[in-house]
Amino acid sequence: MHILDTIVGLAKKLTEVGIALIALAIVAQVLFGSDAAFIPGDVVGNILKIFSSLGGQGLVGLAAVWVIYSIFKKD
């Protein structure tokens, strides 16, 4: 059981790092624009596409947002 707790803890830490990197990329893109050399692609545009596609799905999109929120919610 200790190994499973270690794996879950590692997954949570990796998720936190990923969210921090996404936030940093958003701030950098706002400051330097979408053509900054150190940002791969259009981060803000991709996030907007994801949310618009979830919003266009109606109840299924709302359920998906709820699941994503519950995964990233801090205890």
PDB file of N, H, CA, C and O in Angstrom:
ATOM      1  N   MET A   1       0.819  -1.189   0.000  1.00  0.00           N
ATOM      2  CA  MET A   1       0.000   0.000   0.000  1.00  0.00           C
ATOM      3  C   MET A   1       0.866   1.257   0.000  1.00  0.00           C
ATOM      4  O   MET A   1       0.456   2.302  -0.505  1.00  0.00           O
ATOM      5  N   HIS A   2       2.051   1.150   0.563  1.00  0.00           N
ATOM      6  H   HIS A   2       2.384   0.301   0.973  1.00  0.00           H
ATOM      7  CA  HIS A   2       2.954   2.288   0.602  1.00  0.00           C
ATOM      8  C   HIS A   2       3.391   2.695  -0.807  1.00  0.00           C
ATOM      9  O   HIS A   2       3.557   3.883  -1.086  1.00  0.00           O
ATOM     10  N   ILE A   3       3.573   1.741  -1.671  1.00  0.00           N
ATOM     11  H   ILE A   3       3.438   0.776  -1.444  1.00  0.00           H
ATOM     12  CA  ILE A   3       3.985   2.028  -3.048  1.00  0.00           C
ATOM     13  C   ILE A   3       2.882   2.785  -3.778  1.00  0.00           C
ATOM     14  O   ILE A   3       3.163   3.728  -4.518  1.00  0.00           O
ATOM     15  N   LEU A   4       1.642   2.385  -3.577  1.00  0.00           N
ATOM     16  H   LEU A   4       1.414   1.620  -2.975  1.00  0.00           H
ATOM     17  CA  LEU A   4       0.518   3.056  -4.216  1.00  0.00           C
ATOM     18  C   LEU A   4       0.401   4.499  -3.726  1.00  0.00           C
ATOM     19  O   LEU A   4       0.129   5.397  -4.523  1.00  0.00           O
ATOM     20  N   ASP A   5       0.600   4.734  -2.435  1.00  0.00           N
ATOM     21  H   ASP A   5       0.821   4.005  -1.787  1.00  0.00           H
ATOM     22  CA  ASP A   5       0.572   6.098  -1.907  1.00  0.00           C
ATOM     23  C   ASP A   5       1.686   6.945  -2.508  1.00  0.00           C
ATOM     24  O   ASP A   5       1.490   8.128  -2.783  1.00  0.00           O
ATOM     25  N   THR A   6       2.842   6.348  -2.709  1.00  0.00           N
ATOM     26  H   THR A   6       3.001   5.386  -2.485  1.00  0.00           H
ATOM     27  CA  THR A   6       3.958   7.059  -3.319  1.00  0.00           C
ATOM     28  C   THR A   6       3.640   7.439  -4.758  1.00  0.00           C
ATOM     29  O   THR A   6       3.948   8.551  -5.189  1.00  0.00           O
ATOM     30  N   ILE A   7       3.033   6.536  -5.497  1.00  0.00           N
ATOM     31  H   ILE A   7       2.783   5.633  -5.148  1.00  0.00           H
ATOM     32  CA  ILE A   7       2.682   6.803  -6.896  1.00  0.00           C
ATOM     33  C   ILE A   7       1.624   7.897  -6.987  1.00  0.00           C
ATOM     34  O   ILE A   7       1.710   8.780  -7.840  1.00  0.00           O
ATOM     35  N   VAL A   8       0.622   7.839  -6.103  1.00  0.00           N
ATOM     36  H   VAL A   8       0.552   7.121  -5.409  1.00  0.00           H
ATOM     37  CA  VAL A   8      -0.426   8.862  -6.097  1.00  0.00           C
ATOM     38  C   VAL A   8       0.170  10.222  -5.733  1.00  0.00           C
ATOM     39  O   VAL A   8      -0.184  11.234  -6.337  1.00  0.00           O
ATOM     40  N   GLY A   9       1.060  10.251  -4.762  1.00  0.00           N
ATOM     41  H   GLY A   9       1.348   9.429  -4.271  1.00  0.00           H
ATOM     42  CA  GLY A   9       1.710  11.498  -4.388  1.00  0.00           C
ATOM     43  C   GLY A   9       2.548  12.072  -5.514  1.00  0.00           C
ATOM     44  O   GLY A   9       2.555  13.283  -5.735  1.00  0.00           O
ATOM     45  N   LEU A  10       3.251  11.211  -6.222  1.00  0.00           N
ATOM     46  H   LEU A  10       3.245  10.227  -6.042  1.00  0.00           H
ATOM     47  CA  LEU A  10       4.052  11.650  -7.366  1.00  0.00           C
ATOM     48  C   LEU A  10       3.157  12.213  -8.470  1.00  0.00           C
ATOM     49  O   LEU A  10       3.486  13.231  -9.077  1.00  0.00           O
ATOM     50  N   ALA A  11       2.037  11.557  -8.728  1.00  0.00           N
ATOM     51  H   ALA A  11       1.769  10.730  -8.235  1.00  0.00           H
ATOM     52  CA  ALA A  11       1.111  12.043  -9.757  1.00  0.00           C
ATOM     53  C   ALA A  11       0.555  13.414  -9.380  1.00  0.00           C
ATOM     54  O   ALA A  11       0.402  14.282 -10.239  1.00  0.00           O
ATOM     55  N   LYS A  12       0.252  13.608  -8.088  1.00  0.00           N
ATOM     56  H   LYS A  12       0.377  12.903  -7.390  1.00  0.00           H
ATOM     57  CA  LYS A  12      -0.256  14.910  -7.650  1.00  0.00           C
ATOM     58  C   LYS A  12       0.798  15.993  -7.814  1.00  0.00           C
ATOM     59  O   LYS A  12       0.487  17.099  -8.255  1.00  0.00           O
ATOM     60  N   LYS A  13       2.035  15.687  -7.465  1.00  0.00           N
ATOM     61  H   LYS A  13       2.288  14.788  -7.106  1.00  0.00           H
ATOM     62  CA  LYS A  13       3.105  16.675  -7.604  1.00  0.00           C
ATOM     63  C   LYS A  13       3.364  17.013  -9.067  1.00  0.00           C
ATOM     64  O   LYS A  13       3.588  18.176  -9.404  1.00  0.00           O
ATOM     65  N   LEU A  14       3.336  16.005  -9.940  1.00  0.00           N
ATOM     66  H   LEU A  14       3.155  15.061  -9.667  1.00  0.00           H
ATOM     67  CA  LEU A  14       3.534  16.255 -11.371  1.00  0.00           C
ATOM     68  C   LEU A  14       2.407  17.110 -11.943  1.00  0.00           C
ATOM     69  O   LEU A  14       2.640  17.960 -12.802  1.00  0.00           O
ATOM     70  N   THR A  15       1.187  16.882 -11.464  1.00  0.00           N
ATOM     71  H   THR A  15       0.998  16.191 -10.766  1.00  0.00           H
ATOM     72  CA  THR A  15       0.054  17.688 -11.898  1.00  0.00           C
ATOM     73  C   THR A  15       0.218  19.130 -11.451  1.00  0.00           C
ATOM     74  O   THR A  15      -0.071  20.054 -12.212  1.00  0.00           O
ATOM     75  N   GLU A  16       0.679  19.332 -10.223  1.00  0.00           N
ATOM     76  H   GLU A  16       0.914  18.582  -9.605  1.00  0.00           H
ATOM     77  CA  GLU A  16       0.911  20.690  -9.730  1.00  0.00           C
ATOM     78  C   GLU A  16       1.990  21.399 -10.547  1.00  0.00           C
ATOM     79  O   GLU A  16       1.865  22.587 -10.845  1.00  0.00           O
ATOM     80  N   VAL A  17       3.039  20.678 -10.906  1.00  0.00           N
ATOM     81  H   VAL A  17       3.140  19.713 -10.664  1.00  0.00           H
ATOM     82  CA  VAL A  17       4.092  21.260 -11.730  1.00  0.00           C
ATOM     83  C   VAL A  17       3.546  21.620 -13.111  1.00  0.00           C
ATOM     84  O   VAL A  17       3.859  22.683 -13.647  1.00  0.00           O
ATOM     85  N   GLY A  18       2.738  20.741 -13.681  1.00  0.00           N
ATOM     86  H   GLY A  18       2.484  19.877 -13.245  1.00  0.00           H
ATOM     87  CA  GLY A  18       2.150  21.019 -14.990  1.00  0.00           C
ATOM     88  C   GLY A  18       1.256  22.246 -14.970  1.00  0.00           C
ATOM     89  O   GLY A  18       1.296  23.060 -15.892  1.00  0.00           O
ATOM     90  N   ILE A  19       0.450  22.383 -13.927  1.00  0.00           N
ATOM     91  H   ILE A  19       0.418  21.722 -13.178  1.00  0.00           H
ATOM     92  CA  ILE A  19      -0.425  23.551 -13.816  1.00  0.00           C
ATOM     93  C   ILE A  19       0.399  24.818 -13.647  1.00  0.00           C
ATOM     94  O   ILE A  19       0.063  25.857 -14.216  1.00  0.00           O
ATOM     95  N   ALA A  20       1.470  24.742 -12.872  1.00  0.00           N
ATOM     96  H   ALA A  20       1.743  23.899 -12.409  1.00  0.00           H
ATOM     97  CA  ALA A  20       2.341  25.906 -12.698  1.00  0.00           C
ATOM     98  C   ALA A  20       3.001  26.301 -14.019  1.00  0.00           C
ATOM     99  O   ALA A  20       3.131  27.488 -14.318  1.00  0.00           O
ATOM    100  N   LEU A  21       3.416  25.314 -14.808  1.00  0.00           N
ATOM    101  H   LEU A  21       3.310  24.349 -14.566  1.00  0.00           H
ATOM    102  CA  LEU A  21       4.026  25.614 -16.109  1.00  0.00           C
ATOM    103  C   LEU A  21       3.015  26.234 -17.070  1.00  0.00           C
ATOM    104  O   LEU A  21       3.351  27.146 -17.826  1.00  0.00           O
ATOM    105  N   ILE A  22       1.779  25.741 -17.040  1.00  0.00           N
ATOM    106  H   ILE A  22       1.506  25.000 -16.425  1.00  0.00           H
ATOM    107  CA  ILE A  22       0.739  26.324 -17.891  1.00  0.00           C
ATOM    108  C   ILE A  22       0.474  27.770 -17.479  1.00  0.00           C
ATOM    109  O   ILE A  22       0.335  28.642 -18.336  1.00  0.00           O
ATOM    110  N   ALA A  23       0.402  28.029 -16.170  1.00  0.00           N
ATOM    111  H   ALA A  23       0.515  27.320 -15.474  1.00  0.00           H
ATOM    112  CA  ALA A  23       0.188  29.396 -15.693  1.00  0.00           C
ATOM    113  C   ALA A  23       1.341  30.305 -16.103  1.00  0.00           C
ATOM    114  O   ALA A  23       1.126  31.448 -16.506  1.00  0.00           O
ATOM    115  N   LEU A  24       2.558  29.796 -15.998  1.00  0.00           N
ATOM    116  H   LEU A  24       2.733  28.868 -15.671  1.00  0.00           H
ATOM    117  CA  LEU A  24       3.725  30.582 -16.418  1.00  0.00           C
ATOM    118  C   LEU A  24       3.682  30.871 -17.915  1.00  0.00           C
ATOM    119  O   LEU A  24       4.019  31.976 -18.341  1.00  0.00           O
ATOM    120  N   ALA A  25       3.275  29.895 -18.713  1.00  0.00           N
ATOM    121  H   ALA A  25       3.001  28.998 -18.368  1.00  0.00           H
ATOM    122  CA  ALA A  25       3.177  30.094 -20.158  1.00  0.00           C
ATOM    123  C   ALA A  25       2.106  31.120 -20.498  1.00  0.00           C
ATOM    124  O   ALA A  25       2.281  31.909 -21.426  1.00  0.00           O
ATOM    125  N   ILE A  26       0.995  31.120 -19.756  1.00  0.00           N
ATOM    126  H   ILE A  26       0.853  30.479 -19.002  1.00  0.00           H
ATOM    127  CA  ILE A  26      -0.065  32.100 -20.005  1.00  0.00           C
ATOM    128  C   ILE A  26       0.440  33.506 -19.703  1.00  0.00           C
ATOM    129  O   ILE A  26       0.239  34.427 -20.495  1.00  0.00           O
ATOM    130  N   VAL A  27       1.094  33.668 -18.562  1.00  0.00           N
ATOM    131  H   VAL A  27       1.257  32.920 -17.919  1.00  0.00           H
ATOM    132  CA  VAL A  27       1.621  34.992 -18.200  1.00  0.00           C
ATOM    133  C   VAL A  27       2.674  35.448 -19.215  1.00  0.00           C
ATOM    134  O   VAL A  27       2.681  36.609 -19.626  1.00  0.00           O
ATOM    135  N   ALA A  28       3.551  34.545 -19.612  1.00  0.00           N
ATOM    136  H   ALA A  28       3.545  33.603 -19.278  1.00  0.00           H
ATOM    137  CA  ALA A  28       4.582  34.903 -20.586  1.00  0.00           C
ATOM    138  C   ALA A  28       3.965  35.276 -21.922  1.00  0.00           C
ATOM    139  O   ALA A  28       4.443  36.195 -22.587  1.00  0.00           O
ATOM    140  N   GLN A  29       2.912  34.580 -22.326  1.00  0.00           N
ATOM    141  H   GLN A  29       2.523  33.833 -21.785  1.00  0.00           H
ATOM    142  CA  GLN A  29       2.274  34.899 -23.600  1.00  0.00           C
ATOM    143  C   GLN A  29       1.555  36.239 -23.527  1.00  0.00           C
ATOM    144  O   GLN A  29       1.534  36.984 -24.506  1.00  0.00           O
ATOM    145  N   VAL A  30       0.971  36.549 -22.386  1.00  0.00           N
ATOM    146  H   VAL A  30       0.988  35.943 -21.590  1.00  0.00           H
ATOM    147  CA  VAL A  30       0.327  37.858 -22.233  1.00  0.00           C
ATOM    148  C   VAL A  30       1.377  38.971 -22.281  1.00  0.00           C
ATOM    149  O   VAL A  30       1.149  40.022 -22.879  1.00  0.00           O
ATOM    150  N   LEU A  31       2.525  38.732 -21.648  1.00  0.00           N
ATOM    151  H   LEU A  31       2.711  37.878 -21.161  1.00  0.00           H
ATOM    152  CA  LEU A  31       3.565  39.761 -21.618  1.00  0.00           C
ATOM    153  C   LEU A  31       4.300  39.916 -22.941  1.00  0.00           C
ATOM    154  O   LEU A  31       4.571  41.037 -23.372  1.00  0.00           O
ATOM    155  N   PHE A  32       4.629  38.790 -23.594  1.00  0.00           N
ATOM    156  H   PHE A  32       4.409  37.880 -23.244  1.00  0.00           H
ATOM    157  CA  PHE A  32       5.483  38.830 -24.777  1.00  0.00           C
ATOM    158  C   PHE A  32       4.754  38.539 -26.082  1.00  0.00           C
ATOM    159  O   PHE A  32       5.355  38.656 -27.150  1.00  0.00           O
ATOM    160  N   GLY A  33       3.501  38.171 -26.030  1.00  0.00           N
ATOM    161  H   GLY A  33       3.013  38.076 -25.162  1.00  0.00           H
ATOM    162  CA  GLY A  33       2.746  37.872 -27.237  1.00  0.00           C
ATOM    163  C   GLY A  33       2.869  36.406 -27.627  1.00  0.00           C
ATOM    164  O   GLY A  33       3.665  35.662 -27.054  1.00  0.00           O
ATOM    165  N   SER A  34       2.078  36.004 -28.599  1.00  0.00           N
ATOM    166  H   SER A  34       1.431  36.608 -29.065  1.00  0.00           H
ATOM    167  CA  SER A  34       2.038  34.593 -28.991  1.00  0.00           C
ATOM    168  C   SER A  34       3.236  34.166 -29.821  1.00  0.00           C
ATOM    169  O   SER A  34       3.430  32.973 -30.056  1.00  0.00           O
ATOM    170  N   ASP A  35       4.042  35.117 -30.267  1.00  0.00           N
ATOM    171  H   ASP A  35       3.884  36.086 -30.076  1.00  0.00           H
ATOM    172  CA  ASP A  35       5.194  34.766 -31.089  1.00  0.00           C
ATOM    173  C   ASP A  35       6.503  34.713 -30.292  1.00  0.00           C
ATOM    174  O   ASP A  35       7.586  34.786 -30.873  1.00  0.00           O
ATOM    175  N   ALA A  36       6.407  34.588 -28.969  1.00  0.00           N
ATOM    176  H   ALA A  36       5.527  34.529 -28.497  1.00  0.00           H
ATOM    177  CA  ALA A  36       7.615  34.486 -28.149  1.00  0.00           C
ATOM    178  C   ALA A  36       8.336  33.178 -28.477  1.00  0.00           C
ATOM    179  O   ALA A  36       7.702  32.135 -28.639  1.00  0.00           O
ATOM    180  N   ALA A  37       9.643  33.244 -28.570  1.00  0.00           N
ATOM    181  H   ALA A  37      10.157  34.092 -28.438  1.00  0.00           H
ATOM    182  CA  ALA A  37      10.427  32.099 -29.027  1.00  0.00           C
ATOM    183  C   ALA A  37      10.448  30.955 -28.025  1.00  0.00           C
ATOM    184  O   ALA A  37      10.631  29.802 -28.417  1.00  0.00           O
ATOM    185  N   PHE A  38      10.268  31.240 -26.767  1.00  0.00           N
ATOM    186  H   PHE A  38      10.119  32.176 -26.449  1.00  0.00           H
ATOM    187  CA  PHE A  38      10.381  30.202 -25.744  1.00  0.00           C
ATOM    188  C   PHE A  38       9.050  29.578 -25.348  1.00  0.00           C
ATOM    189  O   PHE A  38       9.006  28.736 -24.451  1.00  0.00           O
ATOM    190  N   ILE A  39       7.960  29.981 -26.007  1.00  0.00           N
ATOM    191  H   ILE A  39       7.996  30.664 -26.735  1.00  0.00           H
ATOM    192  CA  ILE A  39       6.646  29.397 -25.743  1.00  0.00           C
ATOM    193  C   ILE A  39       6.233  28.600 -26.971  1.00  0.00           C
ATOM    194  O   ILE A  39       6.051  29.169 -28.047  1.00  0.00           O
ATOM    195  N   PRO A  40       6.083  27.288 -26.819  1.00  0.00           N
ATOM    196  CA  PRO A  40       5.694  26.479 -27.986  1.00  0.00           C
ATOM    197  C   PRO A  40       4.200  26.598 -28.276  1.00  0.00           C
ATOM    198  O   PRO A  40       3.381  26.048 -27.539  1.00  0.00           O
ATOM    199  N   GLY A  41       3.851  27.288 -29.306  1.00  0.00           N
ATOM    200  H   GLY A  41       4.517  27.735 -29.904  1.00  0.00           H
ATOM    201  CA  GLY A  41       2.462  27.364 -29.723  1.00  0.00           C
ATOM    202  C   GLY A  41       1.693  28.490 -29.043  1.00  0.00           C
ATOM    203  O   GLY A  41       2.261  29.317 -28.330  1.00  0.00           O
ATOM    204  N   ASP A  42       0.403  28.498 -29.280  1.00  0.00           N
ATOM    205  H   ASP A  42      -0.059  27.826 -29.860  1.00  0.00           H
ATOM    206  CA  ASP A  42      -0.503  29.509 -28.746  1.00  0.00           C
ATOM    207  C   ASP A  42      -1.222  28.913 -27.541  1.00  0.00           C
ATOM    208  O   ASP A  42      -2.264  28.277 -27.700  1.00  0.00           O
ATOM    209  N   VAL A  43      -0.689  29.107 -26.349  1.00  0.00           N
ATOM    210  H   VAL A  43       0.157  29.624 -26.219  1.00  0.00           H
ATOM    211  CA  VAL A  43      -1.227  28.492 -25.135  1.00  0.00           C
ATOM    212  C   VAL A  43      -2.625  29.021 -24.832  1.00  0.00           C
ATOM    213  O   VAL A  43      -3.543  28.242 -24.576  1.00  0.00           O
ATOM    214  N   VAL A  44      -2.787  30.329 -24.859  1.00  0.00           N
ATOM    215  H   VAL A  44      -2.042  30.962 -25.067  1.00  0.00           H
ATOM    216  CA  VAL A  44      -4.085  30.924 -24.546  1.00  0.00           C
ATOM    217  C   VAL A  44      -5.127  30.501 -25.580  1.00  0.00           C
ATOM    218  O   VAL A  44      -6.258  30.179 -25.218  1.00  0.00           O
ATOM    219  N   GLY A  45      -4.762  30.499 -26.841  1.00  0.00           N
ATOM    220  H   GLY A  45      -3.843  30.761 -27.135  1.00  0.00           H
ATOM    221  CA  GLY A  45      -5.692  30.066 -27.888  1.00  0.00           C
ATOM    222  C   GLY A  45      -6.111  28.616 -27.726  1.00  0.00           C
ATOM    223  O   GLY A  45      -7.276  28.277 -27.934  1.00  0.00           O
ATOM    224  N   ASN A  46      -5.168  27.758 -27.357  1.00  0.00           N
ATOM    225  H   ASN A  46      -4.221  28.034 -27.188  1.00  0.00           H
ATOM    226  CA  ASN A  46      -5.506  26.349 -27.153  1.00  0.00           C
ATOM    227  C   ASN A  46      -6.435  26.159 -25.959  1.00  0.00           C
ATOM    228  O   ASN A  46      -7.357  25.345 -26.020  1.00  0.00           O
ATOM    229  N   ILE A  47      -6.206  26.895 -24.880  1.00  0.00           N
ATOM    230  H   ILE A  47      -5.457  27.556 -24.831  1.00  0.00           H
ATOM    231  CA  ILE A  47      -7.085  26.795 -23.715  1.00  0.00           C
ATOM    232  C   ILE A  47      -8.479  27.297 -24.062  1.00  0.00           C
ATOM    233  O   ILE A  47      -9.477  26.704 -23.652  1.00  0.00           O
ATOM    234  N   LEU A  48      -8.547  28.388 -24.814  1.00  0.00           N
ATOM    235  H   LEU A  48      -7.736  28.870 -25.147  1.00  0.00           H
ATOM    236  CA  LEU A  48      -9.856  28.898 -25.229  1.00  0.00           C
ATOM    237  C   LEU A  48     -10.591  27.900 -26.120  1.00  0.00           C
ATOM    238  O   LEU A  48     -11.809  27.756 -26.011  1.00  0.00           O
ATOM    239  N   LYS A  49      -9.872  27.217 -26.990  1.00  0.00           N
ATOM    240  H   LYS A  49      -8.883  27.334 -27.078  1.00  0.00           H
ATOM    241  CA  LYS A  49     -10.500  26.190 -27.838  1.00  0.00           C
ATOM    242  C   LYS A  49     -11.059  25.048 -26.999  1.00  0.00           C
ATOM    243  O   LYS A  49     -12.153  24.552 -27.266  1.00  0.00           O
ATOM    244  N   ILE A  50     -10.311  24.636 -25.991  1.00  0.00           N
ATOM    245  H   ILE A  50      -9.422  25.040 -25.774  1.00  0.00           H
ATOM    246  CA  ILE A  50     -10.773  23.549 -25.120  1.00  0.00           C
ATOM    247  C   ILE A  50     -12.054  23.958 -24.408  1.00  0.00           C
ATOM    248  O   ILE A  50     -13.018  23.194 -24.381  1.00  0.00           O
ATOM    249  N   PHE A  51     -12.075  25.165 -23.827  1.00  0.00           N
ATOM    250  H   PHE A  51     -11.291  25.786 -23.849  1.00  0.00           H
ATOM    251  CA  PHE A  51     -13.258  25.595 -23.096  1.00  0.00           C
ATOM    252  C   PHE A  51     -14.440  25.854 -24.017  1.00  0.00           C
ATOM    253  O   PHE A  51     -15.580  25.602 -23.628  1.00  0.00           O
ATOM    254  N   SER A  52     -14.204  26.347 -25.218  1.00  0.00           N
ATOM    255  H   SER A  52     -13.277  26.552 -25.534  1.00  0.00           H
ATOM    256  CA  SER A  52     -15.328  26.556 -26.136  1.00  0.00           C
ATOM    257  C   SER A  52     -15.902  25.226 -26.609  1.00  0.00           C
ATOM    258  O   SER A  52     -17.111  25.109 -26.808  1.00  0.00           O
ATOM    259  N   SER A  53     -15.042  24.220 -26.789  1.00  0.00           N
ATOM    260  H   SER A  53     -14.060  24.315 -26.626  1.00  0.00           H
ATOM    261  CA  SER A  53     -15.566  22.916 -27.188  1.00  0.00           C
ATOM    262  C   SER A  53     -16.328  22.260 -26.040  1.00  0.00           C
ATOM    263  O   SER A  53     -17.331  21.584 -26.268  1.00  0.00           O
ATOM    264  N   LEU A  54     -15.860  22.455 -24.812  1.00  0.00           N
ATOM    265  H   LEU A  54     -15.045  23.005 -24.626  1.00  0.00           H
ATOM    266  CA  LEU A  54     -16.605  21.929 -23.658  1.00  0.00           C
ATOM    267  C   LEU A  54     -17.932  22.656 -23.491  1.00  0.00           C
ATOM    268  O   LEU A  54     -18.942  22.039 -23.152  1.00  0.00           O
ATOM    269  N   GLY A  55     -17.932  23.964 -23.727  1.00  0.00           N
ATOM    270  H   GLY A  55     -17.111  24.465 -24.002  1.00  0.00           H
ATOM    271  CA  GLY A  55     -19.164  24.737 -23.603  1.00  0.00           C
ATOM    272  C   GLY A  55     -20.173  24.388 -24.679  1.00  0.00           C
ATOM    273  O   GLY A  55     -21.377  24.488 -24.444  1.00  0.00           O
ATOM    274  N   GLY A  56     -19.717  23.983 -25.844  1.00  0.00           N
ATOM    275  H   GLY A  56     -18.739  23.902 -26.034  1.00  0.00           H
ATOM    276  CA  GLY A  56     -20.621  23.625 -26.929  1.00  0.00           C
ATOM    277  C   GLY A  56     -21.247  22.249 -26.763  1.00  0.00           C
ATOM    278  O   GLY A  56     -22.145  21.885 -27.524  1.00  0.00           O
ATOM    279  N   GLN A  57     -20.799  21.495 -25.802  1.00  0.00           N
ATOM    280  H   GLN A  57     -20.070  21.790 -25.185  1.00  0.00           H
ATOM    281  CA  GLN A  57     -21.314  20.144 -25.604  1.00  0.00           C
ATOM    282  C   GLN A  57     -22.508  20.084 -24.659  1.00  0.00           C
ATOM    283  O   GLN A  57     -23.060  19.004 -24.449  1.00  0.00           O
ATOM    284  N   GLY A  58     -22.922  21.208 -24.084  1.00  0.00           N
ATOM    285  H   GLY A  58     -22.474  22.086 -24.255  1.00  0.00           H
ATOM    286  CA  GLY A  58     -24.088  21.241 -23.212  1.00  0.00           C
ATOM    287  C   GLY A  58     -23.827  20.554 -21.887  1.00  0.00           C
ATOM    288  O   GLY A  58     -22.848  20.851 -21.202  1.00  0.00           O
ATOM    289  N   LEU A  59     -24.711  19.632 -21.531  1.00  0.00           N
ATOM    290  H   LEU A  59     -25.507  19.390 -22.087  1.00  0.00           H
ATOM    291  CA  LEU A  59     -24.639  18.961 -20.234  1.00  0.00           C
ATOM    292  C   LEU A  59     -23.392  18.091 -20.116  1.00  0.00           C
ATOM    293  O   LEU A  59     -22.806  17.993 -19.038  1.00  0.00           O
ATOM    294  N   VAL A  60     -22.990  17.467 -21.200  1.00  0.00           N
ATOM    295  H   VAL A  60     -23.466  17.546 -22.075  1.00  0.00           H
ATOM    296  CA  VAL A  60     -21.778  16.644 -21.179  1.00  0.00           C
ATOM    297  C   VAL A  60     -20.552  17.518 -20.915  1.00  0.00           C
ATOM    298  O   VAL A  60     -19.662  17.120 -20.164  1.00  0.00           O
ATOM    299  N   GLY A  61     -20.498  18.687 -21.515  1.00  0.00           N
ATOM    300  H   GLY A  61     -21.222  19.011 -22.125  1.00  0.00           H
ATOM    301  CA  GLY A  61     -19.397  19.614 -21.263  1.00  0.00           C
ATOM    302  C   GLY A  61     -19.384  20.103 -19.832  1.00  0.00           C
ATOM    303  O   GLY A  61     -18.322  20.253 -19.227  1.00  0.00           O
ATOM    304  N   LEU A  62     -20.570  20.352 -19.290  1.00  0.00           N
ATOM    305  H   LEU A  62     -21.432  20.230 -19.781  1.00  0.00           H
ATOM    306  CA  LEU A  62     -20.664  20.770 -17.895  1.00  0.00           C
ATOM    307  C   LEU A  62     -20.183  19.663 -16.962  1.00  0.00           C
ATOM    308  O   LEU A  62     -19.491  19.935 -15.981  1.00  0.00           O
ATOM    309  N   ALA A  63     -20.543  18.426 -17.260  1.00  0.00           N
ATOM    310  H   ALA A  63     -21.105  18.205 -18.057  1.00  0.00           H
ATOM    311  CA  ALA A  63     -20.079  17.299 -16.455  1.00  0.00           C
ATOM    312  C   ALA A  63     -18.570  17.144 -16.565  1.00  0.00           C
ATOM    313  O   ALA A  63     -17.911  16.823 -15.576  1.00  0.00           O
ATOM    314  N   ALA A  64     -18.012  17.366 -17.751  1.00  0.00           N
ATOM    315  H   ALA A  64     -18.547  17.627 -18.554  1.00  0.00           H
ATOM    316  CA  ALA A  64     -16.569  17.264 -17.929  1.00  0.00           C
ATOM    317  C   ALA A  64     -15.843  18.346 -17.138  1.00  0.00           C
ATOM    318  O   ALA A  64     -14.798  18.083 -16.543  1.00  0.00           O
ATOM    319  N   VAL A  65     -16.385  19.554 -17.126  1.00  0.00           N
ATOM    320  H   VAL A  65     -17.234  19.768 -17.610  1.00  0.00           H
ATOM    321  CA  VAL A  65     -15.783  20.630 -16.338  1.00  0.00           C
ATOM    322  C   VAL A  65     -15.841  20.287 -14.857  1.00  0.00           C
ATOM    323  O   VAL A  65     -14.885  20.548 -14.125  1.00  0.00           O
ATOM    324  N   TRP A  66     -16.949  19.707 -14.404  1.00  0.00           N
ATOM    325  H   TRP A  66     -17.725  19.496 -14.998  1.00  0.00           H
ATOM    326  CA  TRP A  66     -17.072  19.317 -13.001  1.00  0.00           C
ATOM    327  C   TRP A  66     -16.034  18.254 -12.632  1.00  0.00           C
ATOM    328  O   TRP A  66     -15.438  18.316 -11.557  1.00  0.00           O
ATOM    329  N   VAL A  67     -15.819  17.288 -13.511  1.00  0.00           N
ATOM    330  H   VAL A  67     -16.304  17.237 -14.385  1.00  0.00           H
ATOM    331  CA  VAL A  67     -14.826  16.243 -13.252  1.00  0.00           C
ATOM    332  C   VAL A  67     -13.425  16.848 -13.209  1.00  0.00           C
ATOM    333  O   VAL A  67     -12.639  16.514 -12.323  1.00  0.00           O
ATOM    334  N   ILE A  68     -13.106  17.720 -14.141  1.00  0.00           N
ATOM    335  H   ILE A  68     -13.745  17.991 -14.861  1.00  0.00           H
ATOM    336  CA  ILE A  68     -11.790  18.365 -14.161  1.00  0.00           C
ATOM    337  C   ILE A  68     -11.600  19.196 -12.893  1.00  0.00           C
ATOM    338  O   ILE A  68     -10.527  19.175 -12.291  1.00  0.00           O
ATOM    339  N   TYR A  69     -12.637  19.925 -12.489  1.00  0.00           N
ATOM    340  H   TYR A  69     -13.508  19.942 -12.979  1.00  0.00           H
ATOM    341  CA  TYR A  69     -12.546  20.725 -11.267  1.00  0.00           C
ATOM    342  C   TYR A  69     -12.327  19.847 -10.047  1.00  0.00           C
ATOM    343  O   TYR A  69     -11.515  20.176  -9.182  1.00  0.00           O
ATOM    344  N   SER A  70     -13.034  18.749  -9.972  1.00  0.00           N
ATOM    345  H   SER A  70     -13.693  18.481 -10.674  1.00  0.00           H
ATOM    346  CA  SER A  70     -12.890  17.885  -8.797  1.00  0.00           C
ATOM    347  C   SER A  70     -11.523  17.217  -8.746  1.00  0.00           C
ATOM    348  O   SER A  70     -11.028  16.906  -7.663  1.00  0.00           O
ATOM    349  N   ILE A  71     -10.911  16.995  -9.892  1.00  0.00           N
ATOM    350  H   ILE A  71     -11.312  17.248 -10.772  1.00  0.00           H
ATOM    351  CA  ILE A  71      -9.562  16.420  -9.914  1.00  0.00           C
ATOM    352  C   ILE A  71      -8.539  17.430  -9.402  1.00  0.00           C
ATOM    353  O   ILE A  71      -7.647  17.073  -8.633  1.00  0.00           O
ATOM    354  N   PHE A  72      -8.662  18.671  -9.817  1.00  0.00           N
ATOM    355  H   PHE A  72      -9.387  18.962 -10.442  1.00  0.00           H
ATOM    356  CA  PHE A  72      -7.655  19.680  -9.469  1.00  0.00           C
ATOM    357  C   PHE A  72      -7.956  20.423  -8.189  1.00  0.00           C
ATOM    358  O   PHE A  72      -7.151  21.251  -7.762  1.00  0.00           O
ATOM    359  N   LYS A  73      -9.091  20.155  -7.558  1.00  0.00           N
ATOM    360  H   LYS A  73      -9.745  19.482  -7.904  1.00  0.00           H
ATOM    361  CA  LYS A  73      -9.462  20.844  -6.331  1.00  0.00           C
ATOM    362  C   LYS A  73      -8.516  20.443  -5.203  1.00  0.00           C
ATOM    363  O   LYS A  73      -8.214  19.264  -5.019  1.00  0.00           O
ATOM    364  N   LYS A  74      -8.066  21.417  -4.468  1.00  0.00           N
ATOM    365  H   LYS A  74      -8.312  22.375  -4.617  1.00  0.00           H
ATOM    366  CA  LYS A  74      -7.183  21.145  -3.336  1.00  0.00           C
ATOM    367  C   LYS A  74      -8.037  20.747  -2.132  1.00  0.00           C
ATOM    368  O   LYS A  74      -9.119  21.293  -1.913  1.00  0.00           O
ATOM    369  N   ASP A  75      -7.541  19.806  -1.372  1.00  0.00           N
ATOM    370  H   ASP A  75      -6.663  19.362  -1.550  1.00  0.00           H
ATOM    371  CA  ASP A  75      -8.257  19.388  -0.164  1.00  0.00           C
ATOM    372  C   ASP A  75      -7.894  20.254   1.011  1.00  0.00           C
ATOM    373  O   ASP A  75      -8.403  20.046   2.112  1.00  0.00           O
TER     374      ASP A  75
END
